[in-house]
Amino acid sequence: MRPTDHLKSLVAEDWQAATRHAFTDQLAAGTLREDRMLAYLQQDYLFIEGFVRLLASAIAHAPSLPDAIPAAQFLGLISGPENTYFLRAIEALGGQVSPPAPAHPVTVDFQNLMQQAAHSGRYAQMIAVLSVAEWTYLDWASPHADKAANLPFWFGEWITLHSGRDFEGVVAHLRGQLDQVWPTLSTEDQQAARAAFVTTTRLERAFFDAALAGYPAS
């Protein structure tokens, strides 16, 4: 069994809950209330800085240039088209990104997790957080990819950004990196990466739970 498949098996309940969530089901059906989508996007946008720093740290710690290049290309997507999507969608839904929305406690926990991973100096721990963040989104979005074109762009483009061949390649690269380095890790580093994987999955579920309940919009 691949190390990433083993890690996923450890969090099966949270993974299933995060990737087959009522929030994303409503989003994909176009029935999610616009104020709920706005508040969700405002919270999600608070991750951008921490995510970019974490991804940049992983690039800097990659074992080789060929290992770093796909992540560097993904960094361009996050800081380009995805960032632009946030700005367009939040504005279209009647919100703003400045001043930023107050961070929900789950958002704060996620920000802290990314910061800890970025500052850990441990490549596997960084990749574990990134893998869960992107793999869970691929898992929930892919079944709805054929619906995206018929939805308002704030729903449809969010699905498109997290599905399709290019995004599958991103997830395959991140998983491959964790699989590749896993056998070389010390017991301590494996434990740290495993804990990061488990915690990230739990927080992904909690983030969607809070989004369904309704983050306060700013």
ROVEX-778469 format. One record per residue (C-alpha): x, y, z. Coordinates in pm, 1 decimal. Layout:
% residues N
+----------+----------+----------+
:       xx :       yy :       zz :
+----------+----------+----------+
:        X :        Y :        Z :
...
+----------+----------+----------+
This chain:
% residues 218
+----------+----------+----------+
:       xx :       yy :       zz :
+----------+----------+----------+
:      0.0 :      0.0 :      0.0 :
:    125.5 :    347.8 :    -83.0 :
:    214.4 :    553.6 :    224.6 :
:    -42.8 :    817.6 :    126.7 :
:   -312.9 :    550.1 :     96.7 :
:   -217.1 :    421.9 :    441.0 :
:   -237.0 :    772.4 :    585.1 :
:   -576.2 :    824.2 :    423.9 :
:   -699.8 :    497.7 :    578.5 :
:   -616.7 :    636.6 :    922.7 :
:   -861.8 :    924.5 :    873.8 :
:  -1131.7 :    744.7 :    674.5 :
:  -1427.4 :    884.8 :    869.1 :
:  -1312.1 :   1246.5 :    857.6 :
:  -1206.2 :   1210.9 :    493.0 :
:  -1546.4 :   1080.9 :    388.8 :
:  -1720.4 :   1356.1 :    585.1 :
:  -1501.2 :   1628.0 :    433.2 :
:  -1530.0 :   1508.7 :     72.1 :
:  -1900.5 :   1418.8 :     67.6 :
:  -2021.5 :   1715.7 :    266.3 :
:  -2363.9 :   1878.5 :    255.5 :
:  -2193.9 :   2215.1 :    203.2 :
:  -2016.5 :   2111.0 :   -115.9 :
:  -2322.2 :   1916.2 :   -232.5 :
:  -2529.7 :   2234.1 :   -207.6 :
:  -2253.7 :   2434.7 :   -375.4 :
:  -2243.5 :   2193.8 :   -668.8 :
:  -2621.9 :   2189.3 :   -695.1 :
:  -2631.4 :   2569.9 :   -705.0 :
:  -2863.1 :   2574.2 :   -403.4 :
:  -2614.5 :   2707.6 :   -149.4 :
:  -2719.8 :   3043.9 :    -12.7 :
:  -2506.4 :   3322.2 :   -155.5 :
:  -2434.4 :   3467.7 :    187.8 :
:  -2300.3 :   3129.0 :    297.6 :
:  -2075.8 :   3110.1 :     -9.7 :
:  -1953.7 :   3464.1 :     49.4 :
:  -1867.2 :   3400.2 :    412.7 :
:  -1695.0 :   3072.9 :    319.2 :
:  -1483.5 :   3241.2 :     50.8 :
:  -1388.5 :   3524.0 :    285.6 :
:  -1265.4 :   3269.3 :    538.8 :
:  -1090.5 :   3061.4 :    273.4 :
:   -916.9 :   3371.4 :    138.9 :
:   -755.6 :   3417.6 :    478.9 :
:   -554.3 :   3102.7 :    401.3 :
:   -388.8 :   3242.8 :     90.6 :
:    -88.2 :   3404.3 :    259.3 :
:    -16.9 :   3107.2 :    483.2 :
:    -69.4 :   2861.1 :    201.1 :
:    167.1 :   3049.2 :    -30.9 :
:    433.8 :   3060.8 :    240.1 :
:    389.5 :   2689.5 :    314.1 :
:    408.8 :   2595.6 :    -52.9 :
:    713.2 :   2816.5 :    -99.8 :
:    878.9 :   2649.4 :    199.7 :
:    809.3 :   2307.0 :     51.1 :
:    961.5 :   2417.2 :   -278.9 :
:   1272.1 :   2536.6 :    -94.4 :
:   1303.5 :   2201.6 :     86.4 :
:   1234.0 :   1978.6 :   -215.6 :
:   1499.9 :   1710.0 :   -267.0 :
:   1582.5 :   1824.2 :   -619.9 :
:   1487.5 :   2075.3 :   -887.9 :
:   1263.1 :   1822.6 :  -1071.5 :
:   1082.6 :   1766.5 :   -740.7 :
:   1038.4 :   2142.6 :   -692.8 :
:    921.3 :   2249.0 :  -1038.8 :
:    561.3 :   2112.4 :  -1031.1 :
:    501.8 :   2278.4 :   -693.7 :
:    649.3 :   2603.0 :   -825.6 :
:    410.7 :   2589.0 :  -1119.8 :
:    122.5 :   2532.4 :   -878.4 :
:    236.3 :   2833.7 :   -677.5 :
:    182.0 :   3040.7 :   -991.4 :
:   -175.9 :   2914.3 :  -1012.8 :
:   -249.4 :   2997.4 :   -649.2 :
:   -106.6 :   3347.3 :   -674.3 :
:   -260.6 :   3407.4 :  -1017.5 :
:   -591.9 :   3255.9 :  -1134.4 :
:   -706.0 :   3132.6 :   -792.6 :
:   -631.2 :   3463.0 :   -620.5 :
:   -811.8 :   3647.5 :   -900.4 :
:  -1111.1 :   3413.9 :   -863.0 :
:  -1137.4 :   3503.3 :   -494.9 :
:  -1135.1 :   3874.6 :   -568.4 :
:  -1396.7 :   3846.2 :   -845.3 :
:  -1626.1 :   3608.1 :   -659.9 :
:  -1621.2 :   3792.8 :   -328.2 :
:  -1695.9 :   4121.2 :   -504.1 :
:  -1975.3 :   3966.3 :   -712.2 :
:  -2134.6 :   3826.6 :   -397.4 :
:  -2134.9 :   4171.4 :   -239.5 :
:  -1837.6 :   4131.4 :     -9.0 :
:  -1485.8 :   4261.5 :     25.3 :
:  -1142.0 :   4127.2 :    108.1 :
:  -1016.0 :   4444.2 :    276.2 :
:  -1046.2 :   4480.3 :    561.1 :
:  -1027.2 :   4101.9 :    596.0 :
:  -1303.4 :   3905.5 :    763.3 :
:  -1245.9 :   3815.1 :   1128.9 :
:  -1091.8 :   3468.9 :   1135.6 :
:  -1317.4 :   3191.9 :   1266.6 :
:  -1154.0 :   2966.8 :   1530.1 :
:  -1128.0 :   2682.8 :   1276.2 :
:   -958.2 :   2920.7 :   1034.6 :
:   -712.2 :   3023.0 :   1306.9 :
:   -635.0 :   2657.7 :   1379.0 :
:   -570.5 :   2599.7 :   1009.0 :
:   -349.4 :   2907.7 :    981.4 :
:   -147.2 :   2791.0 :   1280.4 :
:   -109.7 :   2443.1 :   1134.2 :
:     25.7 :   2579.4 :    805.2 :
:    263.3 :   2812.9 :    987.2 :
:    394.3 :   2530.2 :   1205.6 :
:    452.4 :   2309.5 :    902.7 :
:    624.1 :   2589.3 :    709.4 :
:    857.3 :   2660.9 :   1000.5 :
:    924.8 :   2296.3 :   1086.1 :
:   1204.6 :   2248.2 :    835.0 :
:   1054.2 :   1905.4 :    763.4 :
:    966.5 :   1852.5 :    399.4 :
:    736.4 :   1557.3 :    467.4 :
:    537.1 :   1753.7 :    723.6 :
:    489.6 :   2038.6 :    475.5 :
:    386.1 :   1800.8 :    197.8 :
:    147.0 :   1615.7 :    430.0 :
:    -50.0 :   1935.1 :    495.8 :
:    -46.4 :   2036.4 :    129.6 :
:   -147.1 :   1688.2 :     14.5 :
:   -456.3 :   1676.8 :    232.8 :
:   -557.3 :   2032.7 :    147.7 :
:   -551.8 :   1963.0 :   -226.3 :
:   -646.3 :   1593.4 :   -234.0 :
:   -963.6 :   1643.8 :    -30.4 :
:  -1067.9 :   1923.9 :   -265.3 :
:  -1001.0 :   1706.1 :   -569.3 :
:  -1212.1 :   1431.1 :   -412.3 :
:  -1513.3 :   1651.2 :   -345.6 :
:  -1497.8 :   1855.8 :   -666.8 :
:  -1428.8 :   1586.0 :   -926.3 :
:  -1772.9 :   1420.0 :   -911.6 :
:  -1930.7 :   1759.9 :   -983.3 :
:  -1700.1 :   1874.0 :  -1264.1 :
:  -1965.7 :   1830.3 :  -1534.2 :
:  -2202.0 :   2066.6 :  -1351.2 :
:  -1964.6 :   2362.4 :  -1333.2 :
:  -2047.7 :   2522.8 :  -1668.9 :
:  -2414.9 :   2559.6 :  -1576.6 :
:  -2357.7 :   2727.8 :  -1240.8 :
:  -2293.7 :   3091.2 :  -1148.3 :
:  -1920.5 :   3145.8 :  -1176.8 :
:  -1865.1 :   3173.5 :   -801.2 :
:  -1979.2 :   2811.1 :   -776.0 :
:  -1868.2 :   2675.9 :  -1113.3 :
:  -1517.0 :   2814.7 :  -1123.0 :
:  -1449.8 :   2694.4 :   -769.6 :
:  -1530.0 :   2342.6 :   -886.4 :
:  -1322.9 :   2383.2 :  -1203.1 :
:  -1021.2 :   2507.0 :  -1009.6 :
:  -1026.4 :   2183.9 :   -807.0 :
:  -1094.5 :   1924.7 :  -1075.2 :
:   -967.1 :   1818.0 :  -1415.2 :
:   -638.3 :   1685.2 :  -1545.8 :
:   -416.5 :   1974.1 :  -1436.0 :
:   -536.3 :   1967.9 :  -1077.2 :
:   -518.5 :   1588.4 :  -1073.7 :
:   -153.6 :   1633.2 :  -1168.8 :
:    -96.8 :   1866.0 :   -873.3 :
:   -240.3 :   1612.8 :   -630.9 :
:    -48.8 :   1327.5 :   -794.8 :
:    274.4 :   1523.5 :   -753.1 :
:    213.0 :   1603.2 :   -386.2 :
:    118.3 :   1244.3 :   -307.4 :
:    415.0 :   1119.8 :   -503.3 :
:    652.0 :   1340.9 :   -306.8 :
:    522.1 :   1210.7 :     25.2 :
:    532.9 :    850.5 :    -97.9 :
:    888.1 :    902.8 :   -226.7 :
:   1036.9 :   1040.5 :     93.0 :
:    839.4 :    830.8 :    341.4 :
:   1076.3 :    527.5 :    352.0 :
:   1372.4 :    759.7 :    412.5 :
:   1218.3 :    932.9 :    714.1 :
:   1314.6 :    875.8 :   1073.6 :
:   1047.4 :    747.8 :   1308.3 :
:   1015.8 :   1097.2 :   1451.8 :
:    967.9 :   1255.8 :   1109.1 :
:    710.2 :    993.0 :   1011.5 :
:    518.3 :   1066.3 :   1331.2 :
:    526.3 :   1440.1 :   1258.7 :
:    404.0 :   1391.5 :    902.1 :
:    133.1 :   1149.9 :   1016.5 :
:     11.6 :   1394.6 :   1279.9 :
:      3.6 :   1674.5 :   1021.0 :
:   -196.6 :   1456.7 :    780.3 :
:   -448.9 :   1360.1 :   1049.3 :
:   -487.5 :   1714.3 :   1182.7 :
:   -530.9 :   1866.3 :    837.0 :
:   -805.4 :   1618.3 :    751.5 :
:   -986.0 :   1690.4 :   1076.9 :
:   -967.8 :   2063.7 :   1011.3 :
:  -1093.6 :   2026.5 :    652.7 :
:  -1403.2 :   1856.0 :    790.8 :
:  -1443.4 :   2117.6 :   1063.4 :
:  -1404.1 :   2398.6 :    810.7 :
:  -1692.4 :   2267.8 :    597.8 :
:  -1902.3 :   2202.3 :    908.3 :
:  -1857.3 :   2565.8 :   1010.7 :
:  -1925.4 :   2686.8 :    656.1 :
:  -2253.2 :   2494.8 :    647.0 :
:  -2356.4 :   2641.8 :    980.9 :
:  -2265.3 :   2985.8 :    842.1 :
:  -1952.7 :   3189.5 :    898.7 :
:  -2038.1 :   3549.7 :    981.1 :
:  -1998.6 :   3752.0 :    659.9 :
:  -1817.0 :   4084.2 :    675.5 :
+----------+----------+----------+
